[in-house]
Amino acid sequence: MIPPEYKDFGDPELIGRCLQGDGAAWEALILRYRRLIYSVPSGFRFAPDDSADVFQSVCLTLIEHLHELKDETRLASWLITTATRQCLRLRSRRYREPHFEEGTEAEERPAGDASVEEVRLLAERSHAIREGVRRLPDRCRTLIELLFFSTRDYSYEDIGKTLQMPVASIGPTRARCLAKLQALLRPRGIR
């Protein structure tokens, strides 16, 4: 179980705790960046199993090399670069290895026409948005997560009950929260 205050720690503090052997800090760090890491193989349009392999490989590399990270504020970029390299290795290996299917030989070619740079930019943008949402006040963060990031489709009635607010207030509150998010993202060049 991750202590609640770990969600509010910045990367440098969380990394410091990881380097001291704090298991909860490791879990918090991986949870914070799991979507970012998975976004890279998704950009390459890898199958779920391959994406999971890339994720696992990036996490192992992080554990092995975290102590070598020179700028703790650049962890997201380091993870994107590491995930991209893992994806390129996997894709390269797949191009070289024959794939046998029902007695016929065929080369397996991963799908995906996005360039490496496009995947990297998409992952960085996605991460910046997630970080912006994380920095919103609690009520805004919860509203934005329910509306845009939840795997479940919440109705306004469900959201009203969860946030204890009238249904008629959800739309205007959403607009104010999105304006706050936009103000947080603008300095990072995201409009």
GROMACS elastic network, one bead per residue, 0.5 to 0.9 nm:
[ bonds ]
;  ai    aj funct       b0    kb
    1     4     6  0.89555   500
    1    24     6  0.69911   500
    1    27     6  0.86050   500
    2     5     6  0.83809   500
    2     6     6  0.68867   500
    2     7     6  0.84580   500
    2    23     6  0.89200   500
    2    24     6  0.52862   500
    2    25     6  0.75477   500
    2    27     6  0.70884   500
    2    28     6  0.64819   500
    3     6     6  0.57372   500
    3     7     6  0.79872   500
    3    24     6  0.73317   500
    3    25     6  0.88744   500
    3    28     6  0.88071   500
    4     7     6  0.59538   500
    4     8     6  0.78630   500
    5     8     6  0.54547   500
    5     9     6  0.68333   500
    6     9     6  0.51973   500
    6    10     6  0.85515   500
    6    14     6  0.73868   500
    6    24     6  0.81792   500
    6    25     6  0.69879   500
    6    28     6  0.65860   500
    6    29     6  0.88850   500
    7    10     6  0.82750   500
    7    28     6  0.70215   500
    7    29     6  0.89888   500
    7    32     6  0.81507   500
    7   134     6  0.87004   500
    8   134     6  0.86568   500
    8   135     6  0.86954   500
    9    12     6  0.80448   500
    9    13     6  0.60231   500
    9    14     6  0.60449   500
   10    13     6  0.55694   500
   10    14     6  0.62407   500
   10    15     6  0.85744   500
   10    73     6  0.85329   500
   11    14     6  0.50546   500
   11    15     6  0.58388   500
   11    16     6  0.83907   500
   11    29     6  0.78869   500
   11    72     6  0.64166   500
   11    73     6  0.63533   500
   11    74     6  0.88316   500
   11    75     6  0.75435   500
   12    15     6  0.51176   500
   12    16     6  0.60778   500
   12    17     6  0.86760   500
   12    71     6  0.86108   500
   12    72     6  0.52414   500
   12    73     6  0.65554   500
   13    16     6  0.50476   500
   13    17     6  0.63161   500
   13    18     6  0.86645   500
   13    72     6  0.89490   500
   14    17     6  0.51599   500
   14    18     6  0.62167   500
   14    19     6  0.87137   500
   14    25     6  0.57598   500
   14    26     6  0.78271   500
   14    28     6  0.78864   500
   14    29     6  0.68327   500
   15    19     6  0.61643   500
   15    20     6  0.86333   500
   15    25     6  0.75039   500
   15    26     6  0.80205   500
   15    29     6  0.77379   500
   15    66     6  0.78210   500
   15    67     6  0.87470   500
   15    72     6  0.73001   500
   16    19     6  0.51752   500
   16    20     6  0.64106   500
   16    21     6  0.89638   500
   16    22     6  0.89403   500
   16    25     6  0.87915   500
   17    20     6  0.50371   500
   17    21     6  0.65824   500
   17    22     6  0.54500   500
   17    23     6  0.85228   500
   17    24     6  0.87532   500
   17    25     6  0.59593   500
   17    26     6  0.80548   500
   18    21     6  0.51703   500
   18    22     6  0.50840   500
   18    23     6  0.68903   500
   18    24     6  0.81607   500
   18    25     6  0.53909   500
   18    26     6  0.54473   500
   18    29     6  0.83608   500
   18    63     6  0.89840   500
   18    66     6  0.86712   500
   19    22     6  0.73324   500
   19    26     6  0.89192   500
   19    66     6  0.76661   500
   19    67     6  0.68249   500
   21    24     6  0.89710   500
   21    25     6  0.82689   500
   21    26     6  0.82192   500
   22    25     6  0.53339   500
   22    26     6  0.66097   500
   22    27     6  0.89708   500
   23    26     6  0.50929   500
   23    27     6  0.63288   500
   23    28     6  0.86495   500
   24    27     6  0.50290   500
   24    28     6  0.60876   500
   24    29     6  0.85337   500
   25    29     6  0.60278   500
   25    30     6  0.85644   500
   26    29     6  0.50864   500
   26    30     6  0.61699   500
   26    31     6  0.85194   500
   26    63     6  0.87640   500
   27    30     6  0.52289   500
   27    31     6  0.60605   500
   27    32     6  0.85002   500
   28    31     6  0.51072   500
   28    32     6  0.60251   500
   28    33     6  0.87020   500
   29    32     6  0.51125   500
   29    33     6  0.63670   500
   29    34     6  0.84623   500
   30    33     6  0.52797   500
   30    34     6  0.56367   500
   30    59     6  0.75406   500
   31    34     6  0.52879   500
   31    35     6  0.79694   500
   32    35     6  0.75930   500
   32    36     6  0.83004   500
   33    36     6  0.51701   500
   33    37     6  0.61653   500
   33    38     6  0.86078   500
   33    76     6  0.75777   500
   33    79     6  0.83025   500
   33   127     6  0.81897   500
   34    37     6  0.51705   500
   34    38     6  0.60865   500
   34    39     6  0.84791   500
   34    55     6  0.77025   500
   35    38     6  0.50525   500
   35    39     6  0.59193   500
   35    40     6  0.89469   500
   35   126     6  0.87757   500
   35   127     6  0.80245   500
   36    39     6  0.51127   500
   36    40     6  0.70236   500
   36    76     6  0.78106   500
   36    79     6  0.80143   500
   36    80     6  0.74045   500
   36   123     6  0.61683   500
   36   124     6  0.78572   500
   36   126     6  0.71456   500
   36   127     6  0.57868   500
   36   130     6  0.88433   500
   37    40     6  0.58231   500
   37    41     6  0.76908   500
   37    54     6  0.82349   500
   37    55     6  0.61776   500
   37    58     6  0.76320   500
   37    59     6  0.88844   500
   37    76     6  0.88294   500
   37    79     6  0.66323   500
   37    80     6  0.65654   500
   37    82     6  0.89329   500
   37    83     6  0.63208   500
   37   123     6  0.80980   500
   38    41     6  0.57945   500
   38    42     6  0.62505   500
   38    43     6  0.87200   500
   38    51     6  0.64598   500
   38    52     6  0.77073   500
   38    54     6  0.78950   500
   38    55     6  0.62434   500
   38    83     6  0.83373   500
   38   123     6  0.89873   500
   39    43     6  0.60846   500
   39    44     6  0.87766   500
   39    51     6  0.88624   500
   39    80     6  0.88842   500
   39   119     6  0.82655   500
   39   122     6  0.81711   500
   39   123     6  0.58514   500
   39   126     6  0.81014   500
   40    43     6  0.50784   500
   40    44     6  0.66082   500
   40    45     6  0.87557   500
   40    51     6  0.83983   500
   40    54     6  0.89018   500
   40    80     6  0.69221   500
   40    83     6  0.62990   500
   40    84     6  0.63294   500
   40    87     6  0.77393   500
   40   119     6  0.62432   500
   40   120     6  0.70460   500
   40   122     6  0.83177   500
   40   123     6  0.61521   500
   41    45     6  0.62138   500
   41    46     6  0.55751   500
   41    47     6  0.83882   500
   41    48     6  0.88295   500
   41    50     6  0.77492   500
   41    51     6  0.52851   500
   41    52     6  0.87106   500
   41    54     6  0.70384   500
   41    55     6  0.83608   500
   41    83     6  0.74548   500
   41    84     6  0.75696   500
   41    86     6  0.88036   500
   41    87     6  0.62042   500
   41   119     6  0.86075   500
   42    46     6  0.58282   500
   42    47     6  0.80532   500
   42    48     6  0.84318   500
   42    51     6  0.69464   500
   42   119     6  0.86751   500
   43    46     6  0.77020   500
   43   112     6  0.75559   500
   43   114     6  0.70800   500
   43   116     6  0.86497   500
   43   118     6  0.83337   500
   43   119     6  0.53086   500
   43   120     6  0.84737   500
   43   122     6  0.79280   500
   43   123     6  0.80908   500
   44    84     6  0.89666   500
   44    87     6  0.74236   500
   44    88     6  0.89823   500
   44    91     6  0.88682   500
   44   110     6  0.79241   500
   44   111     6  0.72028   500
   44   112     6  0.53541   500
   44   113     6  0.77775   500
   44   114     6  0.68733   500
   44   115     6  0.84637   500
   44   116     6  0.81572   500
   44   119     6  0.71894   500
   45    51     6  0.86974   500
   45   110     6  0.73815   500
   45   111     6  0.59433   500
   45   112     6  0.54263   500
   45   113     6  0.87843   500
   45   114     6  0.89068   500
   46    49     6  0.79750   500
   46    50     6  0.58442   500
   46    51     6  0.58861   500
   46    87     6  0.85853   500
   46    91     6  0.89780   500
   46   110     6  0.66891   500
   46   111     6  0.72038   500
   46   112     6  0.80893   500
   47    50     6  0.53142   500
   47    51     6  0.61727   500
   47    52     6  0.86630   500
   47   110     6  0.86148   500
   48    52     6  0.60996   500
   48    53     6  0.86048   500
   49    52     6  0.50900   500
   49    53     6  0.62653   500
   49    54     6  0.87466   500
   50    54     6  0.62505   500
   50    55     6  0.85873   500
   50    87     6  0.87734   500
   50    90     6  0.82225   500
   51    54     6  0.50852   500
   51    55     6  0.61396   500
   51    56     6  0.86175   500
   51    87     6  0.84730   500
   52    56     6  0.61099   500
   52    57     6  0.84986   500
   53    56     6  0.51520   500
   53    57     6  0.60815   500
   53    58     6  0.85823   500
   54    57     6  0.50635   500
   54    58     6  0.60890   500
   54    59     6  0.85679   500
   54    83     6  0.66130   500
   54    84     6  0.89914   500
   54    86     6  0.60834   500
   54    87     6  0.66125   500
   54    90     6  0.82319   500
   55    58     6  0.52057   500
   55    59     6  0.61970   500
   55    60     6  0.86696   500
   55    83     6  0.74176   500
   55    86     6  0.89599   500
   56    59     6  0.51274   500
   56    60     6  0.62015   500
   56    61     6  0.85971   500
   57    60     6  0.51477   500
   57    61     6  0.61563   500
   57    62     6  0.85561   500
   57    83     6  0.82180   500
   57    86     6  0.74297   500
   58    61     6  0.50268   500
   58    62     6  0.60700   500
   58    63     6  0.86705   500
   58    79     6  0.72172   500
   58    82     6  0.63750   500
   58    83     6  0.59008   500
   58    86     6  0.74193   500
   59    63     6  0.62538   500
   59    64     6  0.86435   500
   59    79     6  0.88941   500
   60    63     6  0.51099   500
   60    64     6  0.61941   500
   60    65     6  0.85824   500
   61    64     6  0.50649   500
   61    65     6  0.59469   500
   61    66     6  0.79711   500
   61    82     6  0.80796   500
   62    65     6  0.52629   500
   62    66     6  0.52475   500
   62    67     6  0.88455   500
   62    79     6  0.79326   500
   62    82     6  0.87996   500
   63    66     6  0.57154   500
   63    67     6  0.83395   500
   64    67     6  0.77211   500
   64    68     6  0.87987   500
   65    68     6  0.53333   500
   65    69     6  0.70034   500
   66    69     6  0.54061   500
   67    70     6  0.82751   500
   69    72     6  0.63535   500
   69    74     6  0.85237   500
   69    75     6  0.77804   500
   69    78     6  0.84513   500
   70    74     6  0.85353   500
   71    74     6  0.55874   500
   71    75     6  0.74157   500
   72    75     6  0.56460   500
   73    76     6  0.78072   500
   73    77     6  0.89554   500
   74    77     6  0.54292   500
   74    78     6  0.63122   500
   74    79     6  0.87723   500
   75    79     6  0.61106   500
   75    80     6  0.86233   500
   76    79     6  0.51200   500
   76    80     6  0.62191   500
   76    81     6  0.86379   500
   76   124     6  0.76641   500
   76   127     6  0.76139   500
   77    80     6  0.50805   500
   77    81     6  0.61339   500
   77    82     6  0.85025   500
   77   120     6  0.88962   500
   77   124     6  0.73304   500
   78    81     6  0.51666   500
   78    82     6  0.60548   500
   78    83     6  0.85151   500
   79    82     6  0.50242   500
   79    83     6  0.59376   500
   79    84     6  0.83617   500
   80    83     6  0.51496   500
   80    84     6  0.59728   500
   80    85     6  0.85510   500
   80   120     6  0.65301   500
   80   123     6  0.69871   500
   80   124     6  0.74693   500
   81    84     6  0.50890   500
   81    85     6  0.61868   500
   81    86     6  0.86507   500
   81   120     6  0.76543   500
   82    85     6  0.51704   500
   82    86     6  0.62565   500
   82    87     6  0.86721   500
   83    86     6  0.50345   500
   83    87     6  0.61460   500
   83    88     6  0.86162   500
   84    87     6  0.50394   500
   84    88     6  0.61611   500
   84    89     6  0.85893   500
   84   116     6  0.73364   500
   84   119     6  0.81854   500
   84   120     6  0.73842   500
   85    88     6  0.50679   500
   85    89     6  0.61349   500
   85    90     6  0.85719   500
   86    89     6  0.50845   500
   86    90     6  0.61534   500
   86    91     6  0.85443   500
   87    90     6  0.50671   500
   87    91     6  0.60007   500
   87    92     6  0.83970   500
   88    91     6  0.50321   500
   88    92     6  0.58997   500
   88    93     6  0.84033   500
   88   116     6  0.85752   500
   89    92     6  0.50790   500
   89    93     6  0.60332   500
   89    94     6  0.85285   500
   90    93     6  0.50751   500
   90    94     6  0.61250   500
   90    95     6  0.86723   500
   91    94     6  0.50405   500
   91    95     6  0.62707   500
   91    96     6  0.87888   500
   91   109     6  0.77941   500
   91   110     6  0.66323   500
   92    95     6  0.51621   500
   92    96     6  0.64491   500
   92    97     6  0.87761   500
   93    96     6  0.52099   500
   93    97     6  0.60913   500
   94    97     6  0.52375   500
   94    98     6  0.76320   500
   94    99     6  0.83198   500
   94   107     6  0.77169   500
   94   108     6  0.61441   500
   94   109     6  0.66333   500
   94   110     6  0.74714   500
   95    98     6  0.76631   500
   95   107     6  0.66102   500
   95   108     6  0.64504   500
   95   109     6  0.59904   500
   95   110     6  0.81123   500
   96   107     6  0.77712   500
   96   108     6  0.87722   500
   97   107     6  0.69113   500
   97   108     6  0.77211   500
   98   105     6  0.65702   500
   98   106     6  0.60422   500
   98   108     6  0.68222   500
   99   104     6  0.85072   500
   99   105     6  0.60931   500
   99   106     6  0.53601   500
   99   107     6  0.52706   500
   99   108     6  0.56803   500
  100   103     6  0.63763   500
  100   104     6  0.58374   500
  100   106     6  0.62467   500
  100   107     6  0.80709   500
  100   108     6  0.89118   500
  101   104     6  0.54594   500
  101   105     6  0.65809   500
  101   106     6  0.74237   500
  102   105     6  0.84756   500
  112   115     6  0.84119   500
  114   117     6  0.81169   500
  114   118     6  0.60517   500
  114   119     6  0.65179   500
  115   118     6  0.51295   500
  115   119     6  0.63342   500
  115   120     6  0.86295   500
  116   119     6  0.51350   500
  116   120     6  0.61526   500
  116   121     6  0.86366   500
  117   120     6  0.50072   500
  117   121     6  0.60781   500
  117   122     6  0.84817   500
  118   121     6  0.51460   500
  118   122     6  0.60397   500
  118   123     6  0.85145   500
  119   122     6  0.51275   500
  119   123     6  0.61036   500
  119   124     6  0.85906   500
  120   123     6  0.51395   500
  120   124     6  0.61478   500
  120   125     6  0.85950   500
  121   124     6  0.50885   500
  121   125     6  0.60814   500
  121   126     6  0.84812   500
  122   125     6  0.51264   500
  122   126     6  0.60321   500
  122   127     6  0.85016   500
  123   126     6  0.50808   500
  123   127     6  0.60722   500
  123   128     6  0.85713   500
  124   127     6  0.50951   500
  124   128     6  0.61226   500
  124   129     6  0.86637   500
  125   128     6  0.50782   500
  125   129     6  0.62533   500
  125   130     6  0.86658   500
  125   190     6  0.74433   500
  126   129     6  0.52253   500
  126   130     6  0.62785   500
  126   131     6  0.86718   500
  127   130     6  0.50396   500
  127   131     6  0.60932   500
  127   132     6  0.84797   500
  128   131     6  0.50722   500
  128   132     6  0.60551   500
  128   133     6  0.86119   500
  128   185     6  0.72448   500
  128   188     6  0.77663   500
  128   190     6  0.83282   500
  129   133     6  0.61772   500
  129   134     6  0.85600   500
  129   181     6  0.81018   500
  129   184     6  0.89806   500
  129   185     6  0.70092   500
  129   190     6  0.84077   500
  130   133     6  0.50966   500
  130   134     6  0.61664   500
  130   135     6  0.87561   500
  131   135     6  0.63513   500
  131   136     6  0.89520   500
  132   135     6  0.51831   500
  132   136     6  0.66185   500
  132   181     6  0.60630   500
  132   182     6  0.84195   500
  132   184     6  0.59896   500
  132   185     6  0.63745   500
  133   136     6  0.52894   500
  133   137     6  0.86565   500
  133   140     6  0.81431   500
  133   141     6  0.56467   500
  133   142     6  0.89166   500
  133   144     6  0.73894   500
  133   145     6  0.79168   500
  133   181     6  0.64833   500
  133   184     6  0.87336   500
  134   137     6  0.82114   500
  134   138     6  0.85942   500
  134   141     6  0.64371   500
  135   138     6  0.85565   500
  135   141     6  0.76985   500
  135   181     6  0.84976   500
  135   184     6  0.82527   500
  136   139     6  0.80282   500
  136   140     6  0.59796   500
  136   141     6  0.52703   500
  136   142     6  0.89391   500
  136   177     6  0.78781   500
  136   180     6  0.73949   500
  136   181     6  0.69147   500
  136   184     6  0.85416   500
  137   140     6  0.54590   500
  137   141     6  0.59705   500
  137   142     6  0.85807   500
  137   177     6  0.87743   500
  138   141     6  0.50875   500
  138   142     6  0.60657   500
  138   143     6  0.85262   500
  139   142     6  0.52627   500
  139   143     6  0.61597   500
  139   144     6  0.86532   500
  139   163     6  0.73424   500
  139   177     6  0.87992   500
  140   143     6  0.50674   500
  140   144     6  0.60547   500
  140   145     6  0.84211   500
  140   173     6  0.78289   500
  140   174     6  0.74978   500
  140   176     6  0.84793   500
  140   177     6  0.53546   500
  140   178     6  0.83304   500
  140   180     6  0.87116   500
  140   181     6  0.89781   500
  141   144     6  0.52762   500
  141   145     6  0.60403   500
  141   146     6  0.85523   500
  141   177     6  0.79639   500
  142   145     6  0.51127   500
  142   146     6  0.60737   500
  142   147     6  0.85539   500
  142   163     6  0.80371   500
  143   146     6  0.52011   500
  143   147     6  0.61267   500
  143   148     6  0.84916   500
  143   159     6  0.74292   500
  143   163     6  0.76947   500
  143   170     6  0.83656   500
  143   173     6  0.85089   500
  143   174     6  0.70819   500
  143   177     6  0.81788   500
  144   147     6  0.51323   500
  144   148     6  0.57825   500
  144   149     6  0.72420   500
  144   174     6  0.72241   500
  144   177     6  0.75059   500
  144   178     6  0.78568   500
  145   148     6  0.54332   500
  145   150     6  0.59658   500
  146   149     6  0.60944   500
  146   150     6  0.52343   500
  146   151     6  0.86756   500
  146   152     6  0.81395   500
  146   153     6  0.81404   500
  146   154     6  0.67198   500
  146   159     6  0.72488   500
  147   150     6  0.67500   500
  147   153     6  0.78147   500
  147   154     6  0.69384   500
  147   155     6  0.87471   500
  147   156     6  0.89210   500
  147   159     6  0.83389   500
  147   174     6  0.88297   500
  148   151     6  0.86598   500
  149   152     6  0.86559   500
  150   153     6  0.70436   500
  150   154     6  0.80909   500
  154   157     6  0.79405   500
  154   158     6  0.58592   500
  154   159     6  0.64464   500
  155   158     6  0.51538   500
  155   159     6  0.63201   500
  155   160     6  0.85402   500
  156   160     6  0.59170   500
  156   161     6  0.85573   500
  156   167     6  0.59642   500
  156   168     6  0.87826   500
  156   170     6  0.71756   500
  156   171     6  0.89711   500
  157   160     6  0.50078   500
  157   161     6  0.62689   500
  157   162     6  0.86171   500
  157   166     6  0.84185   500
  157   167     6  0.61169   500
  158   161     6  0.52226   500
  158   162     6  0.61559   500
  158   163     6  0.86292   500
  159   163     6  0.59956   500
  159   164     6  0.79536   500
  159   165     6  0.80450   500
  159   167     6  0.78409   500
  159   170     6  0.79945   500
  160   163     6  0.53218   500
  160   164     6  0.53741   500
  160   166     6  0.56917   500
  160   167     6  0.53503   500
  160   168     6  0.88557   500
  160   169     6  0.84834   500
  160   170     6  0.71876   500
  161   165     6  0.67351   500
  161   166     6  0.81783   500
  161   167     6  0.86163   500
  162   165     6  0.80138   500
  163   166     6  0.88482   500
  165   168     6  0.83691   500
  165   169     6  0.66990   500
  165   170     6  0.73477   500
  166   169     6  0.53709   500
  166   170     6  0.69985   500
  167   170     6  0.54606   500
  167   171     6  0.80052   500
  168   171     6  0.67154   500
  168   172     6  0.79372   500
  169   172     6  0.56320   500
  169   173     6  0.59620   500
  169   174     6  0.84221   500
  170   173     6  0.50855   500
  170   174     6  0.58568   500
  170   175     6  0.85830   500
  171   174     6  0.50478   500
  171   175     6  0.63099   500
  171   176     6  0.88192   500
  172   175     6  0.50782   500
  172   176     6  0.63633   500
  172   177     6  0.86578   500
  173   176     6  0.51223   500
  173   177     6  0.60913   500
  173   178     6  0.85372   500
  174   177     6  0.50551   500
  174   178     6  0.60486   500
  174   179     6  0.85180   500
  175   178     6  0.51727   500
  175   179     6  0.61872   500
  175   180     6  0.87242   500
  176   179     6  0.50547   500
  176   180     6  0.63221   500
  176   181     6  0.86982   500
  177   180     6  0.50351   500
  177   181     6  0.61972   500
  177   182     6  0.85624   500
  178   182     6  0.60093   500
  178   183     6  0.85417   500
  179   183     6  0.62223   500
  179   184     6  0.87095   500
  180   183     6  0.50901   500
  180   184     6  0.63634   500
  180   185     6  0.87615   500
  181   184     6  0.50642   500
  181   185     6  0.62248   500
  181   186     6  0.86150   500
  182   185     6  0.50446   500
  182   186     6  0.59154   500
  182   190     6  0.77967   500
  182   191     6  0.66546   500
  183   186     6  0.53402   500
  183   187     6  0.75865   500
  183   191     6  0.89209   500
  184   187     6  0.67358   500
  184   188     6  0.79190   500
  185   188     6  0.53242   500
  185   189     6  0.66932   500
  185   190     6  0.53449   500
  185   191     6  0.69334   500
  186   189     6  0.51428   500
  186   190     6  0.52334   500
  186   191     6  0.58951   500
  187   190     6  0.74154   500
  188   191     6  0.88018   500
